Structure formats: structure tokens, C-alpha cells
Amino acid sequence: MLTALRTFLAQRAVSVLILRSRSFSSSVVPSSLERVGFIGLGNMGFHMANNLINAGYKLTVHDIDENVMKKFSERGIFTSKTPSEVADKSDVVITMLPSSPHVLSVYTGPNGLLHDVNQTRPWLFIDSSTIDPHTSRKLSSNISKCFLKEKKGSADKPTMLDAPVSGGVLGAAAGTLTFMVGGLEDAYIAAKPLFLAMGKSSIYCGGPGNGAHARGIRGSCSWSAFRNYREHSYKYIQLLYGSLLEQELWKGCLLQGAMTVVSRRNSWPKT
């Protein structure tokens, strides 16, 4: 049965869009992505920002920890005291924050990214925080109602991608993160170079909030979530995967989480 499930999952992985090439230089950094704001320089964000710098992007960073900011300023990287200052200097802003309240504060609080209410300079906002889908969709809706201070190509409105990650701190440091992305597909395609500067793969999950939703589902398919269920977990995974398989957007995310559990089945503690 284990072999059959592995075959079942592998066959359906064929249709999953997973980008694995990371080889590009600063000479091909798109002009629309050149100036990047990065907010949240914690355990994950610190390494993600470093990888963007190494890939040739011009960063402006912000964090509440002044000591972390100093590490960047000493390297000649622009730092800003508030999120609103980051927005004023950026084409794209990436946030990597601890929770939904932190994200809402950075975007909508005093001196937040949306401080001008109806106008923004960045044409793209990317939130890689692990937060609830409702918050992601709410922010995406608010951002879509704004106008750009400077028109970017044919676009006159900004957009948002929710792009939480898997891979942990080690993956952030090594540049091997996987991004699960929700939002407009055109924006996702345009942002691929950013994802591949910080990680090894990205999966498009559909509309706004779907990246956050997919991250939650993937987490529920992790080994830690099922280790206490022993043999019952195996049957549960089959049911969970089967019930969601009809939704194309979950395949890549579920595949990674479910295969991790299945591959470790033989090491589960026996009753």
C-alpha cells in the first residue's frame, strides 16, 4: 500500500509548477524589481534579505531591532526608520513578520506601508509571513483599491502576493526555501526572480490568500502533526490528500508535506 501511495502522489506531481533554477546574476535584475524594500530582519528575514543583496538587488531595510539595522548600514545598505519610508524608496516591498497582528501593523498602522491611504509607490507587495488567509485576503483587497503614485507600464494599481515559505532558518540561509504564492498570476510570474534569489522553488497556488492557505495545509501534512497517530496517520493522509486532490492549486504543497510523512512511516513508534 505504501508503494501504491508513493506512485499515486508522484504521478500527480507532474502537473505541479515548481521552479528549480536559481542561476541568474545582477545583470538580469528586471528594472521593475530593482529597488526592493525588506521589512522584518529576524531569523528568516535576515538571511532572505542577504540573499537578495547577493543577487544584485538594491535593498532598503527596516526592523524594530536597531542592532540588526546597524549590521546592514555598516555594509552600505540603506535603512529606514519606518515602513512608510521603505515604501517611498521601493518598487517592491517584502515583509517577513512573526504574526498577523505584526503584518497588519506594518501595513496599516501609523507610518505603515499604506500610510498615504489611497496611493503607494511600490507596485508590488509580497508578504512571506506565516499568517492566516483571512488577513492576507483583507490586505490584498485594501491594496488593490489604491493607486500608484507613478504608473508602472500598463498598471495603475498596486497588487499583493501572499508568499509564505517552508524550509526554516537553514533553508533561508542556504537559499533553498520553497515559496507558496497566492495572488494575481501575472504578478507571480513577474516576481519569480525575487523568489529564486531567496529560494530554490516557488509554487503558484491561485488567488489572494491561497498561498497562506496552502502553507497551513502543508503544515498539517508534516511529520510532527501526525507522529502521535502512528498507523492511523497513514490512512488519514490518504483521505486528506484524496479529498483535496481535485483542487489543482494544492498539489505541489501537499505533495511535499505528505511525501515527508509517508517516507518516514517505517520509523514511526510501534504500539
DRENPA-3360 file (N, C-alpha, C; in nm, 2 decimals, always signed):
BEGIN
1 = MLTALRTF = +0.08/-0.12/+0.00/+0.00/+0.00/+0.00/+0.09/+0.13/+0.00 ~ +0.20/+0.12/+0.07/+0.29/+0.23/+0.08/+0.34/+0.27/-0.06 ~ +0.38/+0.16/-0.13/+0.44/+0.18/-0.27/+0.33/+0.24/-0.36 ~ +0.21/+0.20/-0.34/+0.10/+0.25/-0.43/+0.07/+0.40/-0.40 ~ +0.08/+0.44/-0.27/+0.06/+0.58/-0.24/+0.17/+0.67/-0.30 ~ +0.29/+0.62/-0.29/+0.40/+0.69/-0.34/+0.39/+0.71/-0.49 ~ +0.35/+0.61/-0.56/+0.32/+0.62/-0.70/+0.21/+0.71/-0.73 ~ +0.11/+0.71/-0.65/-0.01/+0.79/-0.67/+0.03/+0.94/-0.66;
9 = LAQRAVSV = +0.11/+0.97/-0.56/+0.15/+1.11/-0.54/+0.24/+1.16/-0.64 ~ +0.34/+1.07/-0.68/+0.44/+1.11/-0.78/+0.37/+1.14/-0.92 ~ +0.27/+1.06/-0.96/+0.21/+1.08/-1.09/+0.14/+1.21/-1.09 ~ +0.09/+1.26/-0.98/+0.02/+1.39/-0.98/+0.11/+1.50/-0.96 ~ +0.23/+1.48/-0.93/+0.33/+1.58/-0.92/+0.37/+1.64/-1.05 ~ +0.35/+1.57/-1.16/+0.39/+1.61/-1.29/+0.33/+1.74/-1.33 ~ +0.21/+1.77/-1.29/+0.14/+1.89/-1.33/+0.18/+2.01/-1.24 ~ +0.25/+1.99/-1.14/+0.28/+2.10/-1.05/+0.39/+2.19/-1.10;
17 = LILRSRSF = +0.37/+2.32/-1.09/+0.47/+2.42/-1.14/+0.56/+2.45/-1.03 ~ +0.69/+2.39/-1.04/+0.79/+2.41/-0.94/+0.91/+2.46/-1.01 ~ +0.96/+2.58/-0.98/+1.07/+2.64/-1.05/+1.20/+2.60/-0.97 ~ +1.30/+2.55/-1.03/+1.41/+2.50/-0.96/+1.54/+2.57/-0.99 ~ +1.54/+2.65/-1.10/+1.67/+2.71/-1.14/+1.69/+2.84/-1.06 ~ +1.80/+2.86/-1.01/+1.83/+2.98/-0.93/+1.95/+3.06/-0.99 ~ +2.00/+3.02/-1.11/+2.12/+3.08/-1.16/+2.09/+3.20/-1.24 ~ +2.11/+3.32/-1.18/+2.09/+3.44/-1.25/+2.18/+3.55/-1.18;
25 = SSSVVPSS = +2.22/+3.65/-1.25/+2.31/+3.75/-1.20/+2.24/+3.88/-1.19 ~ +2.31/+3.98/-1.13/+2.25/+4.11/-1.12/+2.23/+4.18/-1.25 ~ +2.30/+4.13/-1.36/+2.28/+4.18/-1.49/+2.14/+4.16/-1.55 ~ +2.07/+4.07/-1.49/+1.94/+4.04/-1.54/+1.83/+4.08/-1.44 ~ +1.86/+4.15/-1.34/+1.76/+4.20/-1.25/+1.67/+4.29/-1.32 ~ +1.54/+4.26/-1.33/+1.44/+4.35/-1.40/+1.44/+4.49/-1.33 ~ +1.42/+4.59/-1.42/+1.42/+4.72/-1.36/+1.30/+4.75/-1.27 ~ +1.19/+4.67/-1.30/+1.07/+4.69/-1.21/+1.09/+4.63/-1.08;
33 = LERVGFIG = +1.19/+4.55/-1.06/+1.22/+4.48/-0.93/+1.35/+4.53/-0.86 ~ +1.41/+4.62/-0.93/+1.55/+4.66/-0.89/+1.55/+4.71/-0.74 ~ +1.46/+4.80/-0.71/+1.46/+4.86/-0.57/+1.36/+4.79/-0.48 ~ +1.42/+4.71/-0.39/+1.34/+4.63/-0.30/+1.35/+4.67/-0.16 ~ +1.23/+4.69/-0.10/+1.22/+4.71/+0.04/+1.20/+4.58/+0.12 ~ +1.27/+4.57/+0.23/+1.25/+4.44/+0.31/+1.23/+4.48/+0.45 ~ +1.12/+4.43/+0.51/+1.08/+4.46/+0.64/+1.07/+4.33/+0.72 ~ +1.14/+4.33/+0.83/+1.14/+4.21/+0.92/+1.27/+4.13/+0.90;
41 = LGNMGFHM = +1.37/+4.17/+0.98/+1.51/+4.11/+0.97/+1.54/+4.01/+1.08 ~ +1.44/+3.93/+1.11/+1.46/+3.83/+1.22/+1.54/+3.71/+1.17 ~ +1.51/+3.59/+1.23/+1.59/+3.47/+1.19/+1.58/+3.44/+1.05 ~ +1.46/+3.45/+0.99/+1.44/+3.42/+0.85/+1.47/+3.54/+0.76 ~ +1.41/+3.65/+0.79/+1.43/+3.77/+0.71/+1.57/+3.82/+0.69 ~ +1.65/+3.80/+0.79/+1.79/+3.85/+0.78/+1.86/+3.78/+0.67 ~ +1.84/+3.64/+0.66/+1.91/+3.57/+0.55/+1.84/+3.59/+0.41 ~ +1.71/+3.61/+0.41/+1.64/+3.63/+0.29/+1.69/+3.77/+0.23;
49 = ANNLINAG = +1.70/+3.87/+0.31/+1.75/+4.00/+0.26/+1.89/+3.99/+0.21 ~ +1.98/+3.91/+0.28/+2.11/+3.90/+0.24/+2.12/+3.83/+0.10 ~ +2.04/+3.73/+0.08/+2.04/+3.66/-0.05/+1.99/+3.76/-0.16 ~ +1.90/+3.84/-0.13/+1.86/+3.94/-0.23/+1.98/+4.04/-0.27 ~ +2.05/+4.08/-0.16/+2.16/+4.17/-0.18/+2.27/+4.10/-0.27 ~ +2.29/+3.97/-0.24/+2.39/+3.90/-0.31/+2.35/+3.87/-0.46 ~ +2.22/+3.88/-0.48/+2.17/+3.86/-0.62/+2.17/+3.99/-0.70 ~ +2.21/+4.10/-0.64/+2.22/+4.22/-0.71/+2.11/+4.32/-0.69;
57 = YKLTVHDI = +2.01/+4.30/-0.60/+1.90/+4.39/-0.58/+1.95/+4.50/-0.48 ~ +1.89/+4.62/-0.51/+1.92/+4.74/-0.42/+1.82/+4.74/-0.31 ~ +1.86/+4.71/-0.19/+1.77/+4.70/-0.08/+1.76/+4.82/+0.01 ~ +1.64/+4.85/+0.06/+1.62/+4.94/+0.18/+1.55/+4.85/+0.28 ~ +1.61/+4.85/+0.40/+1.56/+4.75/+0.50/+1.50/+4.83/+0.63 ~ +1.42/+4.76/+0.70/+1.36/+4.81/+0.83/+1.34/+4.70/+0.92 ~ +1.37/+4.72/+1.05/+1.34/+4.63/+1.16/+1.33/+4.71/+1.29 ~ +1.26/+4.66/+1.38/+1.25/+4.73/+1.51/+1.38/+4.72/+1.59;
65 = DENVMKKF = +1.46/+4.62/+1.56/+1.59/+4.60/+1.62/+1.70/+4.68/+1.56 ~ +1.74/+4.79/+1.63/+1.84/+4.88/+1.57/+1.97/+4.81/+1.55 ~ +2.00/+4.71/+1.63/+2.13/+4.64/+1.62/+2.14/+4.57/+1.49 ~ +2.03/+4.51/+1.45/+2.02/+4.44/+1.32/+2.03/+4.54/+1.20 ~ +1.96/+4.65/+1.22/+1.97/+4.75/+1.11/+2.12/+4.80/+1.10 ~ +2.19/+4.81/+1.21/+2.32/+4.86/+1.20/+2.41/+4.76/+1.12 ~ +2.39/+4.63/+1.13/+2.47/+4.54/+1.05/+2.45/+4.56/+0.90 ~ +2.33/+4.60/+0.86/+2.31/+4.63/+0.72/+2.37/+4.77/+0.68;
73 = SERGIFTS = +2.35/+4.87/+0.77/+2.40/+5.00/+0.73/+2.55/+5.00/+0.72 ~ +2.62/+4.92/+0.81/+2.77/+4.91/+0.80/+2.82/+4.85/+0.67 ~ +2.73/+4.78/+0.60/+2.76/+4.73/+0.47/+2.72/+4.82/+0.36 ~ +2.67/+4.93/+0.39/+2.63/+5.03/+0.28/+2.49/+5.01/+0.23 ~ +2.41/+4.93/+0.31/+2.27/+4.90/+0.27/+2.18/+5.01/+0.33 ~ +2.09/+5.07/+0.25/+2.00/+5.17/+0.30/+1.91/+5.11/+0.41 ~ +1.89/+5.19/+0.52/+1.80/+5.15/+0.62/+1.70/+5.27/+0.64 ~ +1.58/+5.23/+0.69/+1.48/+5.33/+0.71/+1.42/+5.31/+0.85;
81 = KTPSEVAD = +1.37/+5.42/+0.91/+1.32/+5.42/+1.04/+1.18/+5.37/+1.05 ~ +1.10/+5.38/+0.94/+0.96/+5.34/+0.94/+0.93/+5.26/+0.81 ~ +0.82/+5.18/+0.81/+0.78/+5.11/+0.69/+0.74/+5.21/+0.58 ~ +0.68/+5.33/+0.62/+0.64/+5.42/+0.52/+0.76/+5.48/+0.44 ~ +0.88/+5.49/+0.51/+1.00/+5.54/+0.44/+1.05/+5.43/+0.35 ~ +1.04/+5.30/+0.39/+1.07/+5.19/+0.30/+0.99/+5.20/+0.17 ~ +0.86/+5.22/+0.19/+0.77/+5.22/+0.07/+0.81/+5.33/-0.03 ~ +0.85/+5.45/+0.03/+0.88/+5.56/-0.06/+1.01/+5.54/-0.14;
89 = KSDVVITM = +1.09/+5.44/-0.10/+1.21/+5.42/-0.17/+1.21/+5.29/-0.25 ~ +1.10/+5.23/-0.27/+1.10/+5.09/-0.32/+1.00/+5.07/-0.44 ~ +1.03/+4.98/-0.53/+0.94/+4.94/-0.63/+0.86/+4.82/-0.58 ~ +0.92/+4.74/-0.50/+0.86/+4.62/-0.44/+0.90/+4.62/-0.29 ~ +0.80/+4.58/-0.21/+0.83/+4.56/-0.07/+0.79/+4.42/-0.02 ~ +0.89/+4.36/+0.05/+0.87/+4.22/+0.10/+0.87/+4.23/+0.25 ~ +0.77/+4.16/+0.31/+0.76/+4.16/+0.46/+0.77/+4.02/+0.51 ~ +0.85/+4.00/+0.62/+0.87/+3.87/+0.68/+0.85/+3.89/+0.83;
97 = LPSSPHVL = +0.73/+3.87/+0.88/+0.70/+3.91/+1.02/+0.64/+3.80/+1.10 ~ +0.64/+3.81/+1.23/+0.60/+3.70/+1.32/+0.46/+3.65/+1.31 ~ +0.36/+3.74/+1.30/+0.22/+3.71/+1.31/+0.13/+3.80/+1.23 ~ +0.00/+3.77/+1.23/-0.09/+3.85/+1.16/-0.10/+4.00/+1.22 ~ -0.11/+4.01/+1.35/-0.11/+4.15/+1.41/+0.01/+4.23/+1.37 ~ +0.13/+4.17/+1.36/+0.25/+4.24/+1.32/+0.24/+4.29/+1.17 ~ +0.18/+4.20/+1.09/+0.17/+4.23/+0.95/+0.07/+4.35/+0.93 ~ -0.04/+4.34/+1.00/-0.14/+4.45/+0.99/-0.09/+4.58/+1.04;
105 = SVYTGPNG = -0.01/+4.58/+1.14/+0.06/+4.70/+1.20/+0.15/+4.76/+1.10 ~ +0.23/+4.68/+1.03/+0.33/+4.73/+0.94/+0.26/+4.79/+0.81 ~ +0.15/+4.73/+0.77/+0.08/+4.77/+0.65/-0.01/+4.89/+0.68 ~ -0.09/+4.88/+0.78/-0.20/+4.98/+0.80/-0.18/+5.07/+0.93 ~ -0.08/+5.04/+1.01/-0.06/+5.12/+1.13/+0.00/+5.26/+1.10 ~ +0.02/+5.34/+1.20/+0.09/+5.47/+1.18/+0.22/+5.46/+1.12 ~ +0.25/+5.54/+1.01/+0.38/+5.52/+0.94/+0.39/+5.39/+0.87 ~ +0.28/+5.32/+0.84/+0.28/+5.19/+0.78/+0.30/+5.21/+0.63;
113 = LLHDVNQT = +0.31/+5.09/+0.56/+0.33/+5.09/+0.42/+0.22/+5.16/+0.34 ~ +0.10/+5.16/+0.39/-0.02/+5.22/+0.32/-0.05/+5.35/+0.39 ~ +0.05/+5.42/+0.43/+0.03/+5.55/+0.51/-0.04/+5.66/+0.43 ~ -0.03/+5.65/+0.29/-0.09/+5.75/+0.21/-0.24/+5.72/+0.18 ~ -0.28/+5.61/+0.23/-0.42/+5.56/+0.22/-0.46/+5.52/+0.08 ~ -0.46/+5.61/-0.01/-0.51/+5.58/-0.15/-0.40/+5.57/-0.25 ~ -0.27/+5.60/-0.21/-0.16/+5.60/-0.31/-0.04/+5.52/-0.25 ~ +0.03/+5.45/-0.34/+0.15/+5.38/-0.30/+0.26/+5.40/-0.41;
121 = RPWLFIDS = +0.38/+5.40/-0.37/+0.49/+5.40/-0.47/+0.52/+5.26/-0.52 ~ +0.53/+5.16/-0.43/+0.56/+5.02/-0.48/+0.44/+4.97/-0.56 ~ +0.47/+4.90/-0.66/+0.37/+4.84/-0.75/+0.34/+4.70/-0.70 ~ +0.43/+4.64/-0.61/+0.41/+4.51/-0.57/+0.44/+4.49/-0.42 ~ +0.36/+4.43/-0.34/+0.38/+4.39/-0.20/+0.38/+4.24/-0.19 ~ +0.48/+4.19/-0.13/+0.50/+4.04/-0.11/+0.51/+4.02/+0.04 ~ +0.41/+3.94/+0.10/+0.42/+3.91/+0.24/+0.45/+3.76/+0.25 ~ +0.57/+3.73/+0.31/+0.62/+3.60/+0.33/+0.59/+3.55/+0.47;
129 = STIDPHTS = +0.52/+3.63/+0.55/+0.49/+3.58/+0.69/+0.40/+3.47/+0.69 ~ +0.40/+3.38/+0.79/+0.31/+3.27/+0.80/+0.19/+3.33/+0.88 ~ +0.08/+3.37/+0.81/-0.03/+3.43/+0.88/-0.16/+3.36/+0.82 ~ -0.27/+3.40/+0.88/-0.40/+3.34/+0.84/-0.45/+3.39/+0.70 ~ -0.51/+3.31/+0.62/-0.56/+3.35/+0.49/-0.65/+3.47/+0.49 ~ -0.73/+3.49/+0.59/-0.83/+3.60/+0.60/-0.75/+3.73/+0.60 ~ -0.64/+3.74/+0.68/-0.56/+3.86/+0.69/-0.50/+3.89/+0.55 ~ -0.45/+3.79/+0.49/-0.39/+3.81/+0.36/-0.49/+3.86/+0.26;
137 = RKLSSNIS = -0.61/+3.80/+0.25/-0.71/+3.85/+0.16/-0.75/+3.99/+0.19 ~ -0.77/+4.02/+0.32/-0.81/+4.16/+0.36/-0.71/+4.26/+0.31 ~ -0.58/+4.23/+0.33/-0.47/+4.33/+0.29/-0.47/+4.34/+0.14 ~ -0.48/+4.22/+0.07/-0.48/+4.22/-0.08/-0.59/+4.31/-0.13 ~ -0.71/+4.30/-0.07/-0.82/+4.38/-0.12/-0.80/+4.53/-0.09 ~ -0.74/+4.56/+0.02/-0.71/+4.70/+0.05/-0.61/+4.76/-0.04 ~ -0.51/+4.68/-0.07/-0.40/+4.73/-0.16/-0.46/+4.75/-0.31 ~ -0.55/+4.66/-0.35/-0.60/+4.67/-0.48/-0.69/+4.79/-0.51;
145 = KCFLKEKK = -0.73/+4.85/-0.40/-0.81/+4.98/-0.41/-0.72/+5.10/-0.42 ~ -0.59/+5.09/-0.40/-0.50/+5.20/-0.40/-0.46/+5.23/-0.55 ~ -0.40/+5.35/-0.57/-0.34/+5.38/-0.70/-0.19/+5.40/-0.68 ~ -0.12/+5.39/-0.79/+0.02/+5.41/-0.79/+0.05/+5.56/-0.81 ~ +0.15/+5.60/-0.73/+0.20/+5.74/-0.75/+0.26/+5.76/-0.88 ~ +0.33/+5.65/-0.93/+0.39/+5.66/-1.06/+0.35/+5.53/-1.13 ~ +0.29/+5.55/-1.25/+0.24/+5.43/-1.32/+0.35/+5.34/-1.37 ~ +0.33/+5.21/-1.35/+0.43/+5.11/-1.39/+0.38/+5.04/-1.51;
153 = GSADKPTM = +0.43/+5.07/-1.63/+0.39/+5.01/-1.75/+0.24/+5.03/-1.77 ~ +0.16/+4.93/-1.79/+0.02/+4.94/-1.81/-0.06/+4.94/-1.68 ~ +0.01/+4.91/-1.57/-0.06/+4.90/-1.44/-0.07/+5.04/-1.38 ~ -0.19/+5.07/-1.32/-0.21/+5.19/-1.24/-0.25/+5.16/-1.10 ~ -0.25/+5.03/-1.07/-0.29/+4.99/-0.93/-0.18/+4.89/-0.88 ~ -0.15/+4.90/-0.75/-0.06/+4.80/-0.69/-0.13/+4.67/-0.67 ~ -0.05/+4.57/-0.64/-0.10/+4.44/-0.61/-0.02/+4.37/-0.50 ~ -0.08/+4.26/-0.45/-0.01/+4.19/-0.34/+0.00/+4.04/-0.36;
161 = LDAPVSGG = +0.11/+3.98/-0.32/+0.12/+3.84/-0.33/+0.14/+3.79/-0.18 ~ +0.07/+3.69/-0.14/+0.10/+3.62/-0.01/+0.19/+3.50/-0.05 ~ +0.31/+3.50/+0.01/+0.41/+3.40/-0.03/+0.48/+3.35/+0.09 ~ +0.41/+3.28/+0.18/+0.48/+3.21/+0.29/+0.58/+3.10/+0.24 ~ +0.67/+3.06/+0.33/+0.77/+2.97/+0.29/+0.78/+2.85/+0.38 ~ +0.85/+2.75/+0.32/+0.89/+2.63/+0.40/+1.04/+2.62/+0.38 ~ +1.10/+2.56/+0.48/+1.25/+2.54/+0.47/+1.32/+2.58/+0.60 ~ +1.26/+2.67/+0.68/+1.32/+2.71/+0.81/+1.44/+2.80/+0.79;
169 = VLGAAAGT = +1.50/+2.82/+0.90/+1.62/+2.91/+0.91/+1.73/+2.86/+0.82 ~ +1.75/+2.73/+0.83/+1.86/+2.67/+0.75/+1.84/+2.69/+0.60 ~ +1.71/+2.68/+0.56/+1.67/+2.70/+0.42/+1.69/+2.85/+0.38 ~ +1.65/+2.94/+0.47/+1.67/+3.08/+0.44/+1.82/+3.11/+0.42 ~ +1.90/+3.06/+0.51/+2.04/+3.09/+0.50/+2.11/+3.03/+0.37 ~ +2.06/+2.91/+0.34/+2.12/+2.84/+0.22/+2.05/+2.88/+0.09 ~ +1.94/+2.96/+0.10/+1.87/+3.00/-0.02/+1.80/+2.89/-0.09 ~ +1.74/+2.80/+0.00/+1.67/+2.68/-0.06/+1.52/+2.67/-0.01;
177 = LTFMVGGL = +1.47/+2.79/+0.02/+1.33/+2.80/+0.06/+1.23/+2.76/-0.05 ~ +1.11/+2.72/-0.02/+1.00/+2.70/-0.11/+0.90/+2.80/-0.08 ~ +0.85/+2.87/-0.18/+0.75/+2.98/-0.17/+0.62/+2.92/-0.22 ~ +0.51/+2.94/-0.14/+0.38/+2.91/-0.18/+0.30/+3.04/-0.20 ~ +0.26/+3.07/-0.32/+0.23/+3.20/-0.36/+0.08/+3.21/-0.40 ~ +0.01/+3.31/-0.34/-0.12/+3.34/-0.38/-0.13/+3.49/-0.43 ~ -0.22/+3.51/-0.53/-0.24/+3.64/-0.58/-0.25/+3.64/-0.73 ~ -0.24/+3.75/-0.80/-0.26/+3.75/-0.95/-0.14/+3.68/-1.01;
185 = EDAYIAAK = -0.17/+3.59/-1.11/-0.07/+3.51/-1.17/+0.03/+3.59/-1.24 ~ -0.01/+3.70/-1.31/+0.09/+3.79/-1.38/+0.19/+3.85/-1.28 ~ +0.14/+3.88/-1.16/+0.23/+3.94/-1.06/+0.33/+3.83/-1.01 ~ +0.28/+3.71/-1.00/+0.36/+3.59/-0.96/+0.47/+3.57/-1.06 ~ +0.44/+3.57/-1.18/+0.54/+3.55/-1.29/+0.64/+3.66/-1.29 ~ +0.60/+3.78/-1.27/+0.69/+3.90/-1.27/+0.78/+3.89/-1.15 ~ +0.74/+3.83/-1.04/+0.81/+3.82/-0.91/+0.90/+3.70/-0.90 ~ +0.90/+3.61/-1.00/+0.98/+3.49/-0.99/+1.13/+3.51/-0.96;
193 = PLFLAMGK = +1.19/+3.61/-1.03/+1.33/+3.63/-1.00/+1.36/+3.66/-0.85 ~ +1.27/+3.73/-0.78/+1.28/+3.75/-0.64/+1.28/+3.62/-0.56 ~ +1.18/+3.54/-0.59/+1.17/+3.41/-0.52/+1.29/+3.32/-0.54 ~ +1.34/+3.32/-0.66/+1.45/+3.24/-0.69/+1.59/+3.29/-0.64 ~ +1.59/+3.42/-0.60/+1.70/+3.48/-0.54/+1.71/+3.43/-0.39 ~ +1.59/+3.40/-0.33/+1.58/+3.37/-0.19/+1.56/+3.22/-0.17 ~ +1.52/+3.15/-0.27/+1.48/+3.00/-0.26/+1.51/+2.92/-0.38 ~ +1.48/+2.80/-0.37/+1.51/+2.71/-0.48/+1.38/+2.68/-0.57;
201 = SSIYCGGP = +1.26/+2.71/-0.51/+1.14/+2.68/-0.59/+1.03/+2.77/-0.54 ~ +0.93/+2.78/-0.63/+0.81/+2.85/-0.60/+0.69/+2.78/-0.66 ~ +0.58/+2.78/-0.59/+0.46/+2.71/-0.64/+0.34/+2.82/-0.64 ~ +0.28/+2.83/-0.76/+0.17/+2.92/-0.77/+0.04/+2.85/-0.72 ~ -0.03/+2.90/-0.62/-0.14/+2.84/-0.56/-0.28/+2.90/-0.59 ~ -0.28/+3.00/-0.67/-0.41/+3.06/-0.71/-0.42/+3.20/-0.66 ~ -0.55/+3.24/-0.63/-0.58/+3.38/-0.59/-0.53/+3.42/-0.46 ~ -0.56/+3.55/-0.42/-0.52/+3.60/-0.29/-0.56/+3.52/-0.17;
209 = GNGAHARG = -0.46/+3.50/-0.08/-0.48/+3.42/+0.04/-0.46/+3.27/+0.02 ~ -0.45/+3.22/-0.11/-0.43/+3.08/-0.13/-0.29/+3.04/-0.09 ~ -0.19/+3.13/-0.10/-0.05/+3.09/-0.05/-0.05/+3.06/+0.09 ~ -0.12/+3.15/+0.17/-0.13/+3.13/+0.32/-0.21/+3.01/+0.35 ~ -0.31/+2.98/+0.27/-0.40/+2.86/+0.30/-0.31/+2.74/+0.27 ~ -0.24/+2.74/+0.15/-0.16/+2.62/+0.12/-0.05/+2.60/+0.22 ~ +0.01/+2.70/+0.28/+0.11/+2.68/+0.38/+0.05/+2.62/+0.50 ~ -0.07/+2.65/+0.54/-0.14/+2.59/+0.65/-0.17/+2.44/+0.62;
217 = IRGSCSWS = -0.21/+2.41/+0.50/-0.24/+2.27/+0.47/-0.11/+2.19/+0.47 ~ -0.01/+2.25/+0.41/+0.12/+2.18/+0.40/+0.17/+2.15/+0.54 ~ +0.15/+2.24/+0.63/+0.19/+2.22/+0.77/+0.12/+2.11/+0.84 ~ -0.01/+2.09/+0.80/-0.09/+1.98/+0.86/-0.05/+1.85/+0.81 ~ +0.03/+1.85/+0.70/+0.08/+1.72/+0.64/+0.22/+1.69/+0.69 ~ +0.27/+1.76/+0.79/+0.41/+1.74/+0.83/+0.42/+1.62/+0.93 ~ +0.53/+1.57/+0.94/+0.56/+1.46/+1.03/+0.52/+1.49/+1.17 ~ +0.55/+1.61/+1.22/+0.52/+1.64/+1.36/+0.37/+1.64/+1.39;
225 = AFRNYREH = +0.29/+1.67/+1.29/+0.15/+1.68/+1.31/+0.09/+1.54/+1.32 ~ +0.16/+1.44/+1.27/+0.10/+1.30/+1.27/+0.18/+1.20/+1.35 ~ +0.29/+1.24/+1.41/+0.37/+1.14/+1.48/+0.30/+1.06/+1.59 ~ +0.20/+1.12/+1.65/+0.14/+1.06/+1.76/+0.02/+0.97/+1.72 ~ -0.01/+0.97/+1.59/-0.12/+0.90/+1.54/-0.08/+0.76/+1.49 ~ +0.05/+0.73/+1.48/+0.11/+0.60/+1.44/+0.04/+0.55/+1.31 ~ -0.01/+0.43/+1.31/-0.05/+0.37/+1.19/-0.18/+0.43/+1.14 ~ -0.26/+0.50/+1.22/-0.38/+0.57/+1.18/-0.35/+0.69/+1.09;
233 = SYKYIQLL = -0.23/+0.74/+1.11/-0.19/+0.86/+1.03/-0.18/+0.83/+0.88 ~ -0.13/+0.71/+0.85/-0.12/+0.67/+0.71/-0.25/+0.67/+0.64 ~ -0.36/+0.62/+0.70/-0.49/+0.62/+0.64/-0.54/+0.76/+0.63 ~ -0.51/+0.84/+0.73/-0.56/+0.98/+0.74/-0.50/+1.06/+0.62 ~ -0.37/+1.04/+0.60/-0.30/+1.11/+0.49/-0.37/+1.08/+0.35 ~ -0.40/+0.95/+0.33/-0.47/+0.91/+0.21/-0.60/+0.99/+0.19 ~ -0.68/+0.99/+0.30/-0.81/+1.06/+0.29/-0.79/+1.21/+0.27 ~ -0.70/+1.27/+0.34/-0.68/+1.41/+0.33/-0.63/+1.45/+0.19;
241 = YGSLLEQE = -0.53/+1.38/+0.14/-0.48/+1.41/+0.01/-0.59/+1.39/-0.10 ~ -0.66/+1.27/-0.08/-0.76/+1.24/-0.18/-0.87/+1.35/-0.19 ~ -0.91/+1.40/-0.07/-1.02/+1.50/-0.07/-0.98/+1.63/-0.13 ~ -0.85/+1.66/-0.13/-0.81/+1.79/-0.18/-0.75/+1.78/-0.31 ~ -0.73/+1.66/-0.36/-0.66/+1.64/-0.49/-0.73/+1.71/-0.61 ~ -0.86/+1.72/-0.60/-0.93/+1.78/-0.71/-0.90/+1.92/-0.73 ~ -0.85/+1.99/-0.62/-0.81/+2.13/-0.63/-0.67/+2.14/-0.68 ~ -0.65/+2.17/-0.81/-0.52/+2.17/-0.87/-0.42/+2.25/-0.79;
249 = LWKGCLLQ = -0.46/+2.36/-0.73/-0.37/+2.45/-0.67/-0.30/+2.39/-0.54 ~ -0.35/+2.29/-0.48/-0.29/+2.23/-0.36/-0.18/+2.12/-0.39 ~ -0.18/+2.07/-0.52/-0.10/+1.95/-0.54/+0.05/+1.96/-0.50 ~ +0.11/+2.07/-0.54/+0.25/+2.08/-0.51/+0.28/+2.09/-0.36 ~ +0.20/+2.17/-0.29/+0.22/+2.19/-0.15/+0.19/+2.06/-0.07 ~ +0.08/+1.99/-0.11/+0.05/+1.87/-0.04/+0.15/+1.76/-0.07 ~ +0.20/+1.76/-0.19/+0.30/+1.66/-0.23/+0.42/+1.66/-0.13 ~ +0.47/+1.78/-0.11/+0.59/+1.79/-0.03/+0.57/+1.75/+0.11;
257 = GAMTVVSR = +0.46/+1.79/+0.17/+0.43/+1.76/+0.31/+0.39/+1.61/+0.33 ~ +0.30/+1.56/+0.24/+0.26/+1.42/+0.25/+0.37/+1.32/+0.23 ~ +0.45/+1.35/+0.13/+0.56/+1.26/+0.10/+0.66/+1.25/+0.22 ~ +0.68/+1.36/+0.29/+0.76/+1.36/+0.40/+0.71/+1.27/+0.51 ~ +0.58/+1.27/+0.53/+0.52/+1.18/+0.63/+0.53/+1.04/+0.59 ~ +0.50/+1.01/+0.46/+0.50/+0.87/+0.41/+0.64/+0.81/+0.41 ~ +0.74/+0.89/+0.38/+0.87/+0.84/+0.37/+0.93/+0.80/+0.51 ~ +0.86/+0.86/+0.61/+0.91/+0.83/+0.75/+0.82/+0.73/+0.82;
265 = RNSWPKT = +0.73/+0.67/+0.75/+0.63/+0.58/+0.81/+0.70/+0.46/+0.88 ~ +0.80/+0.41/+0.82/+0.87/+0.29/+0.88/+0.94/+0.32/+1.02 ~ +0.96/+0.45/+1.04/+1.03/+0.49/+1.17/+0.93/+0.53/+1.28 ~ +0.80/+0.52/+1.25/+0.70/+0.56/+1.35/+0.71/+0.47/+1.47 ~ +0.69/+0.52/+1.59/+0.69/+0.43/+1.70/+0.58/+0.33/+1.70 ~ +0.61/+0.20/+1.74/+0.51/+0.09/+1.73/+0.43/+0.09/+1.86 ~ +0.31/+0.05/+1.85/+0.22/+0.04/+1.96/+0.25/-0.09/+2.03;
% end
